[in-house]
Every structure is written in structure tokens, then in C-alpha cells.
Amino acid sequence: MALFSCHHPQAGVCVQLLAGSGISITKCLPNAEGSPTPGPSPGKMGKYRIRVATGDSLLAGSSNVVQLWLVGEHGEKDLAKILRPIRTGQVQLEVEVSLCLERLLLVKLRKHKSLVGFDWFCKWIAVQGPGTQGEAFFPCYRWVQGNEIICLPEGTARTVRDDPQNQFKKHREQELEERRKVYRWGFWKEGLILPIAGNSQWDLPRNERFLEDKDLDFSLSLAKVLKDLALKGTLDLTNSVRRLEDFSKVFPRGKTPLAERVCNSWKDDALFGYQFLNGANPMLLRRSTSLPSQLVLPPEMGDLKTQLEKELQTGSLFEADFSLLDGVKPNVIIFKQQNVAAPLVMLKLQPDGRLLPMVIQLQPPQNGCPPPVLFLPSDPPMAWLLAKTWVRSSDFQLHQLQSHLLRGHLIAEVISVATMRSLPSLHPIYKLLIPHFRYTMEINVLARSNLVSEWGISDLVVSTGSGGHVDILQRATAGLTYRSFCPPDDLADRGLLDVKSSLYGQDALRLWEAISRYVEKMVSLFYKSDGAVKDDPELQAWCREITETGLQGAQDRGFPISLESRAQLCHFITTCIFTCTGQHASTHHGQLDWYSWIPNGPCTMRKPPPISKDVTEKDIVDALPGLHEARTQKTFIKFLGRRQPVMVALGQHKENYFSDPGPQAVLKQFQEELAALDKEIEVRNAGLDLPYEYLRPSMVENSVTI
Ligand SMILES: [Fe+2]
């Protein structure tokens, strides 16, 4: 591209505008202020080369003109309307400024609409000034809308302490004031943690909306599955399931190898037990420390009691307790009463690593009622299978609501909203965390308005829909502990640390440790002492905003309301990143594998839990979802559980919020460590009968986006 120069005698600024198309435009613009801005070296001409990067998507450019200002330590210069960022990619401008700005602090920009306003996605601006200083980098990565002035601070991360001359004080205060107007806490249901305000995706801040590639993929694939559902769903009205094999009518054609395995082996006790360790919901299982008080063992089951006590003594007795579901009001689907149970499963860990069920109690004991029936592996096969199917349906409920929606999606949203409200874009922890919030608010708004809303999918086909789901979320919220979000603590508390066949546990620990090392290196760049952490008012306000406001007073469950040391800060940030990445991945990815075969994860149960062992195949079929519910489940599991074509893997974000080289080097080390871990898991999996893929770093998304 050619460069032009211009020296107009009346011009405050001489501008060369070089479009990315290769077409060069030269303009001479009057000084917008009318007179030279006072500065220490008035009249000294300086040449500034400005590079501007527009986003990569088709709609990122804007035909509107953009006014730029350079703000330096010694003054501010209005460069007037020198930019028209029509195309994606970079453009370069060169300007002569008749004063010495010295070190650049900010670039300000304002988009002027002509007849129509077109939003512009600005990635960054880089400015090379006169003299020996290098190119200053101003990260943006957001939409420029309306005609408000946007200030981009130079990308070196700074806490308040790092700005002793208060050069950025006003900017960070104003930025937070503006953000708090845009990112407002909303309210969804009583007793739950807080969401972002807004009832639909249209209410969200523009920067939280899907970009067009994600939007297009989401909308088109949803339209396709809904069309298929409408077409095939009508046939279901005249069709029915008579045998268990008939569920193959709604078994997806493009199934995963593991889903195929589930279809063939779902009746096996070993696969049933395996799911508590490494299935869609690895969050429920815990090692027993005593025989559960709600387990009622009648005198005639003395042998079972002896076996359970023996396993307990050797530390190989485990339990999966679904008592959170006790008393939850079941849904009514198309005028038919559905059913919910609250099972308790006792399992033993074999020396070969297999986890095998020993006994299932489908309901807790109730005063004035006969003791609940206990189902055993030695029972008639159909009775035992029906009991296990009830457990699978109960697991579907707790998995989707407690482990996936609440502990993955909704918590990530709290962290995200609190960060936007509390940390200015200059703050190192903002820069560290922001890539882990991409698309979380929009996917959660979509979930609240379509999946768990009134008349949403949950109400239409799930046994805990129409209110029971809110009850479960409220109960689960009351039990959210800080320790349960930190795998080293959670796995220790659940007695799973030394269980080699807990592949989830092994991988969660390794991923946690990799994230923890990354965070420690980042934090040590910006906080040289515990005092620096304690004295960071923005950081302290951020922590309080998460625990007290977003989580609605979770300090009594161990969440911090202040950060007293670097170690405490690292632990908190690692928890935030792991929650937005590994925690969600471990409970999201399994859906397609484990729930495509409906009997292994039924969304509803149409008959009450059995009270006798006289069970036929027809009894199981009658209890499982009807074809309509089954097809809807399959459709949405396929839609939500499919590998996302538009995804950023953990640590692979391309946005560069830090202009300093230190954090960039730390991110690179993190990426190398993740690549090595990915390879290790791949090699490990190659030797396994059932590979565990959900926490492979290349499979884990960088944020909650689906
Ligand atoms: Fe998800």
C-alpha cells in the first residue's frame, strides 16, 4: 500500500487513510479543537501510524465514519473522522500531530452514523508514535455502537496500585459506572442465584450476543431438529413402543460409538455402576462412611447387611443418594400424571475398578407406610432392570438441573456478570477471565426462556417439569459449597481421590492443576505480595459481588467475601476458570453418549415406582417415556450434545487483552501444558475399553456456550 503525505498550512492534522482494499484515500482535516492543544512541546510535529483491526465476521465492518482521539500523558488530540472500517481485517492510517503527546494512555473512538447506523466490531487499535517508544496496543474486542465515545486504555494490565499518578482512575470509575447500567442483575426464581437482567437474548448487551457464525449454526440446526420433530412427531401419535427394542425408533442414526455401546449394554450392572464414576453425571457418587440411616434393611436381609458392612469396613462401599428429589411434585404431561422417585443406590468397588450395584431402594422410608422395597441384583431380571431404570431417570433429573444447569451454566453466569460489574478492562484479572465468559449469558437466557420456562421443553416432556424443577434448583442452591467446586476438595470429600477407575476424578484433578499453575503464574506477575491482594479495592469488590450478591450470600457455604492472600486469590480464580470450563464440560458432553438410548436416561417415568418384584417387560415399557416424550428428548439431546462446530477450546482464545509480553508467555506455557495433557489422555484412552473424553483439553470449551 502506498503512503501519502500532506502538509496543509491550516490543518491541525494531516491524514492518510489507507483502506484494507488497497485503495488509498488522503484527507486534510482542520484541527477539530480549532487551536492547537496545549502540551509540553507545542508545534512539534509527530508522525503516528495507526493500525485498526476489525472483526473477522461478515457483519463486523461498518460503513459509518469513526472519529479517533489519541490521549497521551501530555495532552489529547482529536484526529476527527478519519476512519471508515468497512471491511474485516486491518487498515492503516498515518497522521501528523502538531504536539507531543508523549506516552499514549488511551485511544478514544466514536462512530458517527449517516442515515443509518451500522455497528462495528473493533478488535484492537495499535499506535506507533514518533520517537523510540514501541507500538502501543489498545485491545477492544467489542462492538462500537450508537454515537457514544468509547475509551480504550493501553493494554498493559494495571491494578489501582499500579497507577500511582491516577492516570486511569477516572477512566476505570466511569467504565464501571457505565457497565453497571448495562450489566444489571436480574431475577429468575425465588431462592436461586442471580442471572443477568433480561427475558430474552434481545435484552442482552450487544457484546454478550452470539456472533453470526455461532448464531447461524445455532438457529439453523435448531430449525432443522424442530422440523424433524414436527414431521416425525406426528407419526408418533399413531405409533407406540411395545417392546424395549422399539426405542430404536428414536435412536439417532448418527450415534456415537459410546451411545451404541450403551444401547447394547445398558442392562449390564457394570455399565450402570460405571456411569456414577464416568458418565454424564459424575457428581453424585460418594464413598460411604456409615450405612445410610434412610436405608431400611429388614431382618430377613441379614446377609445383605453383612455384605454392606464388610464393604464398608474395607472402604469399598459407595452410595448414590437422590434424596434431593424426595417430595418433588411430578409433572403432568398431556393430562397424564408423571412420577418422581428419590432412590438410594449402594455400590461396591471391585478390585478390578468396576463399581457394581448391591441394592436399590427407590423411595426413602415414610412414617406410617410399609418399609420401601429393596431391589437386588439377584431379583428377577425385569424387576432389577426396572429399579435401575428408575435410578437412571432420577439421575437424568439431578444431572440436568443440579450438576449441569446450576453448577455449570448458572454459576458461570454469576461469575461473568459480577466481573463485568466490578473489574475495569484494565484490571489483570478481568483480562485473565474475560475469554471464559463468551456466550454464557446468551445461552443461559435461551435455556431460561426455552428449556426450563413455562411451556418449555422441561414442562413438555420431563417428569420434574412444571415447577418441580424449580424446587430441585432451590434445594440444590441451598447446598452449593465452595469446596464442591474445587476438584481436590470435592473428590476428597466424596472419597474418590484414590479411586483409579474414576477417570473423571483423575482428569478433573489434572485439569485443575494445569489451570492452577496458569493462574499462579499470572497472579504472580501482578501481585507481588499478599498485601497487594488485600489492598486491591476492585478485586475485593469483585469477590463480594460474586459471593454476596450473585450467589445470594454464599459465604456461609465457604465462598470468600474477601481475598486475603495471593494463595486465596489463585484458588478463587482457578475455581472460576474451572467452573466455566471443566466443570461444565464434564456434565455437558456426556448427554449424547448416555441419553441417546432413552431407557438409559429416561426424561420421565409414566408409572409410579414398583412396589413388588412381579415385573414384566411391558411394565418397564409402560413406565418409560412414550414415543412423543422420547423423540423430544432425543431431538434436544442431539441438538445440545452434538460437538459444537463453532467452539474455542480451553486456553485457545485468540483475543489478546494483555499488551505486556509476560502474560502472553504464560498463556503460551498453559497452551503447551494443555496440549501435553491432551496427548496423555489420548494415550491413556487408547488402552481403555471405554475411553473418557469429556475433560480432554481439546474437548473442553473455553467458556459455557451450549
Ligand atoms: Fe451445557
Residues whose N, C-alpha, C, O or C-beta is under 5 A from the ligand:
A	BS01	LIG	H588 I706
